Amino acid sequence: MKMHLINRLIKIAGVTAIALMMPLATYAKSPIWAPEPLAHIIEEGLANNQSIKSLESQIDALKEQVPLAGSLPDPRLGIALINLPVDSLRFDEEPMTQKQISIAQKFPWFGKRGLQSDQAAFAVRQKEMVLNAERLSLSKEIANAYYELGFIAESQDINTRLTQMLQRILRAAESRYATGKGLQQNIFQAQVELSKLTEKSITLRKNHRVAEDRLNELLNREHFESIIPPVNLPSPYFTLSIPELKNFVLKNNPRLKAKKYEILQAQTGIELARKDYWPDMDVKVSYGQREENRAGQDWVDFFSTGITMNIPLWQKTRQDKKLAAVTASHRSKKQLYNNLEDSLNHQVDAAATEILDLQENFLLYNDALIPQTKQWARAALDAYEVGKVEFDTMIKAQTQLLKFELQAQRYLFNIYQKRADLEEMIGQHLTEEQGD
C-alpha cells in the first residue's frame, strides 16, 4: 500500500508538460473544461447574461466605426451671391456680380486616415478580449458554484449514511443494555451524536438551497429551478508545468490581450499626434456665373480654386501637449500590462501549486487513510460485538471513516474548482490524465 501511494505521488510530482487535447467528453461551447451537465449549464448562463449581451452589442457598434474612422469627412457645398450692389440689387449692373456655387473637401495629412482606422480596429479587438474574459469569468463562477453544490450534496449523503449507521448502533446499544451486556452511557452517547447529525442535516439543507439559488442567479433564470449536483466525478491528475502555464498565460489570457490592444491604441495615438504637426488641407472649387450687362454684352463666368491649410502656430500649447499626453497614456498602458502580467504569473504559480498539493492530499486519503480506516472500523465493530473494545472506540472508528470520506470529497471538488480558476487564467482547457 505504501509503495503504491509513493508511486502515485511521484507520478503527480514528476509531470512536466501540458497537452492540448482533452480525453474526457466535454461540451464544445464551454470556454473551460466541463462534464456535459455542467457544460450545458455554462452555455445557458452565457446565453442569458446581460453583461455579455451588452458587450456583444458594443462590439457590433465598434465594428461599424472602423470604416467610419478612416473615411474622408463629408464634402461641403456652398451657394453664394458675390458683389451684389445694395442700392439696386441688380445682377447686370456690376461686372463682378455673380452667383457662385462651390464645393470643398478636407483632406487629412497623409497617413492619418489609415492610423485612425487602425485605432478603431484595435478598439474592436480590445473589446472582444474583454468579452472573452467576461465569458471565462462567468464560466468559472458557474463551475465553482456547481462543484460547491456537488460537495454539499456529498456531505448530505455522508451525513445520511452516518445517521443510519448511528441509528443501528443505538439499537444495538439498547439491546445490549437490555440484556445487561452494555452500559446506559453508550445509549446516551449515541443519542447525542444523532442529535448533532440532525443539526448538521438542517445546516446542509439550507446550504444546498443557497448553492442552488447562487447557480440560478448566475444563470439569470427568472424562476428558481432545482439543479442536479455532479456525481461520480473522475479523480483528476493534471499534467502541470508552471513555466509552460506562464507561457500560456502570455499567449492566451484575454485580459492581457485586452491590455496589449490598449497599448496598440495608445501607440497609434502617438503616431497620430505626430501627424498633427503637419497641416490638413482643405481644397475648394467654385464656379461664378455672371449675367449679361444692360447693353446685352455677355460677361464671362468665373472659375476659382484654392487650398487652405492650418498652421501649427500654437505648437507648444496644442501639438506638443497632445503628444505629451498620449505618450504618458501609452506609458501608463504598458505599466498596467506589466503589472497584470506579474500578478497573473504569481496567481498561476499559486493555483498550480495548490492543485498539486490537493492532488497529493486526495491520493493520501483515497489510497491510504480511507482503506486503513475501513479496516479499523470493521475490526472495531467486530471487537465490540465480542466485548473486546469499548463503545467509544467503536463509534469513533465508524465516524472517522465517514469523516475521511467527506474530506476526500472536499479535496476532489476543490481540485475541480481550482482547475476552473487556472483555466480562466490561461484562457484554455487543461488536459487531464485519469488515475487508476
C-alpha positions in Angstrom: 0.0 0.0 0.0 2.8 2.4 0.9 4.7 1.7 -2.2 1.6 2.2 -4.3 1.0 5.6 -2.7 4.6 6.6 -3.2 4.4 5.7 -6.9 1.2 7.7 -7.3 2.7 10.7 -5.6 5.8 10.5 -7.8 3.5 10.4 -10.8 2.0 13.7 -9.9 5.2 15.4 -8.8 7.0 14.4 -11.9 4.7 15.6 -14.6 6.2 18.4 -16.7 4.0 19.2 -19.7 0.6 20.3 -20.7 -1.1 18.6 -23.6 -3.7 20.5 -25.6 -6.3 17.7 -26.1 -9.0 16.5 -23.7 -9.6 12.8 -23.3 -12.9 13.3 -21.5 -16.1 14.2 -23.2 -16.9 17.9 -22.9 -19.3 20.3 -24.4 -17.7 22.2 -27.2 -19.2 25.6 -26.4 -17.8 25.7 -22.8 -14.8 28.1 -22.5 -13.4 25.9 -19.7 -13.3 22.1 -19.3 -16.7 20.8 -18.0 -18.5 17.5 -17.9 -21.6 17.6 -20.1 -24.2 18.6 -17.5 -22.0 21.5 -16.4 -21.3 22.5 -20.0 -25.0 22.8 -20.7 -25.4 25.0 -17.6 -22.5 27.2 -18.6 -23.9 27.6 -22.1 -27.2 28.6 -20.6 -25.5 31.2 -18.3 -23.5 32.6 -21.2 -26.6 32.9 -23.4 -28.7 34.7 -20.7 -26.1 37.0 -19.2 -27.0 40.6 -19.9 -23.4 42.0 -19.4 -22.2 39.6 -22.1 -25.0 40.6 -24.4 -24.2 44.3 -23.8 -20.5 43.7 -24.7 -21.5 41.9 -27.9 -23.7 44.9 -28.8 -20.7 47.2 -28.0 -18.5 45.2 -30.3 -21.1 45.4 -33.1 -21.2 49.2 -32.7 -17.4 49.5 -32.7 -17.1 47.4 -35.9 -19.3 49.9 -37.6 -17.0 52.6 -36.6 -13.9 51.1 -38.2 -14.7 52.2 -41.8 -16.1 55.5 -40.5 -12.8 56.3 -38.7 -10.8 56.0 -41.9 -13.2 57.8 -44.2 -13.0 61.3 -45.5 -15.2 64.0 -44.0 -18.2 64.9 -46.0 -17.6 67.4 -48.8 -19.2 70.8 -48.3 -21.4 72.5 -50.8 -21.6 76.3 -50.8 -24.0 78.8 -52.6 -23.3 82.5 -52.6 -24.2 85.9 -54.1 -21.0 87.9 -54.7 -20.6 91.7 -55.2 -24.3 92.4 -55.5 -24.9 96.2 -55.3 -27.0 97.1 -52.3 -28.6 100.1 -53.9 -30.2 98.3 -56.9 -29.8 94.6 -56.1 -29.3 94.1 -59.9 -27.2 91.2 -61.3 -26.5 93.1 -64.6 -25.2 96.3 -63.2 -21.7 95.5 -61.9 -19.2 93.2 -63.9 -18.1 91.5 -60.7 -21.5 90.5 -59.6 -22.0 86.8 -59.7 -24.0 83.8 -58.5 -21.5 81.3 -57.1 -21.6 77.6 -56.3 -18.7 75.9 -54.6 -17.6 72.5 -53.3 -14.9 72.0 -50.7 -13.3 68.8 -49.4 -11.0 68.4 -46.4 -8.0 66.0 -46.8 -6.2 64.9 -43.6 -2.4 64.7 -43.7 -1.0 61.6 -45.4 -1.4 58.5 -43.3 -3.9 59.9 -40.8 -6.9 58.1 -42.1 -5.1 54.7 -42.0 -4.0 55.3 -38.4 -7.5 56.3 -37.4 -8.9 53.2 -39.0 -6.2 51.1 -37.2 -7.0 52.7 -33.9 -10.7 51.8 -34.3 -9.8 48.2 -35.3 -7.7 47.9 -32.1 -10.7 49.1 -30.1 -12.8 46.3 -31.6 -10.2 43.7 -30.7 -9.7 45.1 -27.2 -13.4 44.8 -26.5 -13.5 41.3 -28.0 -10.8 40.3 -25.5 -12.9 41.9 -22.7 -15.8 39.8 -23.9 -13.7 36.6 -23.8 -12.5 37.5 -20.3 -16.1 38.0 -19.2 -17.2 34.7 -20.7 -14.3 32.9 -18.9 -15.0 34.6 -15.6 -18.7 33.7 -15.7 -17.9 30.1 -16.7 -15.5 29.9 -13.8 -18.1 31.2 -11.3 -20.7 28.8 -12.6 -18.3 25.9 -12.3 -17.2 26.8 -8.8 -20.8 27.1 -7.7 -21.7 23.8 -9.4 -18.8 22.0 -7.7 -19.7 23.5 -4.4 -23.3 22.2 -4.8 -21.7 18.8 -5.5 -19.7 18.8 -2.3 -22.8 19.8 -0.3 -24.8 17.0 -1.9 -22.0 14.6 -1.0 -21.9 16.0 2.5 -25.7 15.3 2.8 -25.2 11.8 1.6 -22.4 11.1 4.0 -24.4 12.7 6.8 -27.4 10.4 6.0 -25.2 7.3 6.0 -23.6 8.3 9.3 -27.1 8.9 10.7 -28.3 5.5 9.6 -25.2 3.8 11.0 -25.6 5.5 14.4 -29.3 4.5 14.5 -28.2 0.9 14.0 -25.6 1.3 16.7 -28.1 2.9 19.0 -30.5 0.0 18.6 -27.6 -2.4 19.2 -26.6 -0.5 22.3 -30.2 -0.5 23.6 -30.4 -4.3 23.0 -27.1 -4.9 24.8 -28.2 -2.7 27.7 -31.5 -4.6 28.0 -29.6 -7.9 28.3 -27.2 -6.5 30.8 -24.2 -6.6 28.4 -24.0 -2.8 27.7 -23.8 0.5 29.5 -26.6 3.1 29.6 -24.0 5.8 28.9 -23.4 4.2 25.4 -27.1 4.9 24.6 -26.8 8.5 25.7 -23.6 9.0 23.7 -25.3 7.6 20.6 -28.3 9.8 21.1 -26.1 12.9 21.5 -24.2 12.0 18.2 -27.6 11.6 16.4 -28.8 15.0 17.7 -25.6 16.6 16.3 -26.1 14.9 13.0 -29.7 16.2 12.9 -28.4 19.8 13.4 -25.8 19.2 10.7 -28.6 18.0 8.3 -30.6 21.2 8.8 -27.5 23.3 8.0 -26.7 21.2 4.9 -30.2 21.5 3.7 -30.0 25.3 4.0 -26.6 25.4 2.3 -27.9 23.2 -0.6 -30.7 25.7 -1.3 -28.3 28.6 -1.0 -26.0 27.0 -3.6 -28.9 26.3 -5.9 -30.0 29.9 -5.6 -26.5 31.1 -6.4 -26.5 29.0 -9.6 -29.9 30.2 -10.6 -28.7 33.8 -10.1 -25.6 33.1 -12.3 -27.8 31.5 -14.9 -30.1 34.6 -14.8 -33.2 32.4 -14.5 -36.5 34.2 -13.9 -37.7 31.5 -11.5 -36.0 29.0 -9.2 -35.2 25.7 -10.7 -33.7 22.8 -8.9 -30.2 21.7 -10.2 -28.9 18.2 -10.2 -25.5 18.2 -8.5 -22.5 16.4 -10.1 -21.9 12.8 -9.3 -19.1 10.3 -9.9 -16.6 12.9 -11.0 -13.3 11.2 -12.1 -10.2 11.5 -9.9 -8.2 14.2 -11.7 -4.5 14.0 -12.3 -3.4 17.1 -14.1 -0.2 17.4 -16.0 1.1 20.8 -14.8 4.3 22.6 -15.7 4.4 26.1 -14.2 6.8 27.6 -16.8 4.5 26.3 -19.6 1.4 27.6 -17.8 3.0 31.0 -17.7 3.7 30.9 -21.4 0.1 30.0 -22.0 -1.0 33.0 -19.9 1.2 35.3 -22.0 -0.3 33.9 -25.2 -3.9 33.3 -24.3 -5.1 35.3 -21.3 -7.8 37.6 -22.7 -7.3 40.3 -20.1 -3.6 40.5 -21.1 -4.6 40.6 -24.7 -7.0 43.4 -24.0 -4.1 45.4 -22.4 -2.0 44.7 -25.5 -4.6 46.2 -27.7 -4.9 49.2 -25.4 -1.1 49.7 -25.8 -1.5 49.5 -29.6 -4.3 52.0 -29.5 -2.1 54.3 -27.4 0.9 53.8 -29.8 -1.3 54.7 -32.7 -2.4 57.8 -30.8 1.2 58.8 -30.6 1.7 58.4 -34.3 -1.5 60.4 -34.9 -0.3 63.2 -32.6 3.0 63.4 -34.6 0.9 63.7 -37.8 -0.8 66.8 -36.2 2.4 68.8 -36.7 1.6 68.6 -40.4 -1.3 70.5 -41.8 -4.6 69.2 -43.1 -5.6 70.6 -46.4 -8.9 72.0 -47.5 -9.4 72.1 -51.3 -12.2 74.3 -52.6 -13.5 74.6 -56.2 -16.1 77.3 -57.1 -17.9 78.5 -60.2 -19.3 82.0 -60.5 -22.0 82.8 -63.1 -22.5 86.4 -64.4 -25.5 87.9 -66.2 -25.4 89.9 -69.4 -24.9 93.6 -68.9 -27.6 96.2 -69.7 -26.2 96.6 -73.2 -26.7 92.9 -73.9 -23.0 92.1 -73.7 -22.3 88.6 -72.3 -19.9 88.6 -69.3 -17.6 85.6 -69.0 -18.3 83.3 -66.0 -15.5 82.8 -63.3 -13.9 79.6 -62.2 -11.9 79.6 -58.9 -10.0 77.1 -56.8 -7.8 77.2 -53.8 -6.2 75.2 -50.9 -6.5 76.2 -47.2 -4.3 74.6 -44.6 -3.9 75.0 -40.8 -0.7 76.5 -39.5 0.7 74.9 -36.2 1.3 78.3 -34.8 0.4 77.4 -31.2 2.6 74.2 -31.3 3.7 74.5 -27.7 0.2 74.6 -26.2 -1.5 72.3 -28.8 0.6 69.7 -30.7 3.3 69.4 -28.0 0.8 69.0 -25.2 -1.2 66.5 -27.2 1.9 64.4 -27.9 3.0 64.5 -24.3 -0.5 63.4 -23.2 -0.8 60.4 -25.5 2.9 59.4 -24.7 2.0 59.4 -21.0 -1.1 57.4 -21.7 1.0 54.9 -23.7 3.4 54.6 -20.8 0.5 54.1 -18.3 -0.9 51.3 -20.5 2.4 49.5 -20.6 2.8 49.8 -16.8 -0.7 48.3 -16.3 0.1 45.5 -18.7 3.4 44.7 -16.8 1.6 44.8 -13.5 -1.1 42.4 -14.7 1.4 40.1 -16.2 3.4 39.8 -12.9 0.1 39.3 -11.0 -1.0 36.5 -13.3 2.3 34.8 -13.1 2.0 34.7 -9.3 -1.6 33.6 -9.4 -0.8 30.8 -11.9 2.1 29.6 -9.7 -0.1 29.6 -6.6 -3.0 27.9 -8.3 -0.9 25.2 -9.9 0.9 24.5 -6.6 -2.4 24.3 -4.7 -3.8 21.8 -7.3 -0.7 19.6 -6.9 -1.0 19.8 -3.1 -4.7 18.9 -3.3 -3.9 16.0 -5.5 -1.4 14.6 -3.1 -3.9 15.0 -0.2 -6.6 13.4 -2.2 -4.4 10.4 -3.0 -3.3 10.2 0.6 -6.9 9.9 1.8 -8.3 7.9 -1.1 -5.4 5.3 -1.3 -4.2 5.2 2.3 -6.3 6.8 5.0 -9.7 5.6 3.9 -8.7 1.9 3.2 -6.9 1.8 6.5 -9.8 3.4 8.4 -12.2 0.9 6.8 -10.1 -1.9 8.3 -10.0 -0.2 11.7 -13.8 0.4 11.6 -14.5 -3.2 10.6 -12.2 -4.6 13.3 -13.5 -2.2 16.0 -17.1 -3.3 15.2 -16.1 -7.0 15.4 -14.2 -6.5 18.6 -17.1 -4.5 20.2 -19.6 -7.3 19.4 -17.4 -9.7 21.4 -16.7 -7.2 24.2 -13.1 -6.6 23.4 -13.2 -2.8 22.8 -15.2 0.0 24.4 -18.3 1.5 22.7 -16.5 4.9 22.4 -13.6 3.3 20.4 -16.0 1.5 18.1 -18.2 4.6 17.3 -15.1 6.8 16.9 -13.8 4.4 14.2 -17.1 4.4 12.3 -17.5 8.1 12.4 -13.8 8.7 11.5 -14.2 6.6 8.3 -17.1 8.8 7.0 -15.2 12.0 8.0 -12.2 10.9 5.9 -14.5 10.1 3.0 -16.0 13.6 3.3 -12.6 15.2 3.5 -11.5 13.3 0.3 -14.6 14.6 -1.4 -13.7 18.1 -0.3 -10.2 17.7 -1.9 -11.8 16.4 -5.1 -14.2 19.3 -5.5 -11.5 21.8 -4.6 -9.3 20.4 -7.3 -12.0 21.0 -9.9 -12.7 24.5 -8.5 -9.0 25.4 -8.7 -8.9 23.9 -12.2 -11.6 26.3 -13.3 -9.7 29.1 -11.7 -6.5 28.1 -13.6 -8.2 27.7 -16.9 -9.7 31.2 -16.6 -6.2 32.5 -16.2 -4.6 30.6 -19.1 -7.6 31.1 -21.3 -7.9 27.4 -22.5 -8.7 23.9 -21.3 -6.2 21.9 -19.3 -5.6 18.3 -20.2 -6.1 15.6 -17.6 -4.9 12.1 -17.2 -7.2 9.6 -15.4 -5.8 7.9 -12.4 -6.0 4.1 -11.8 
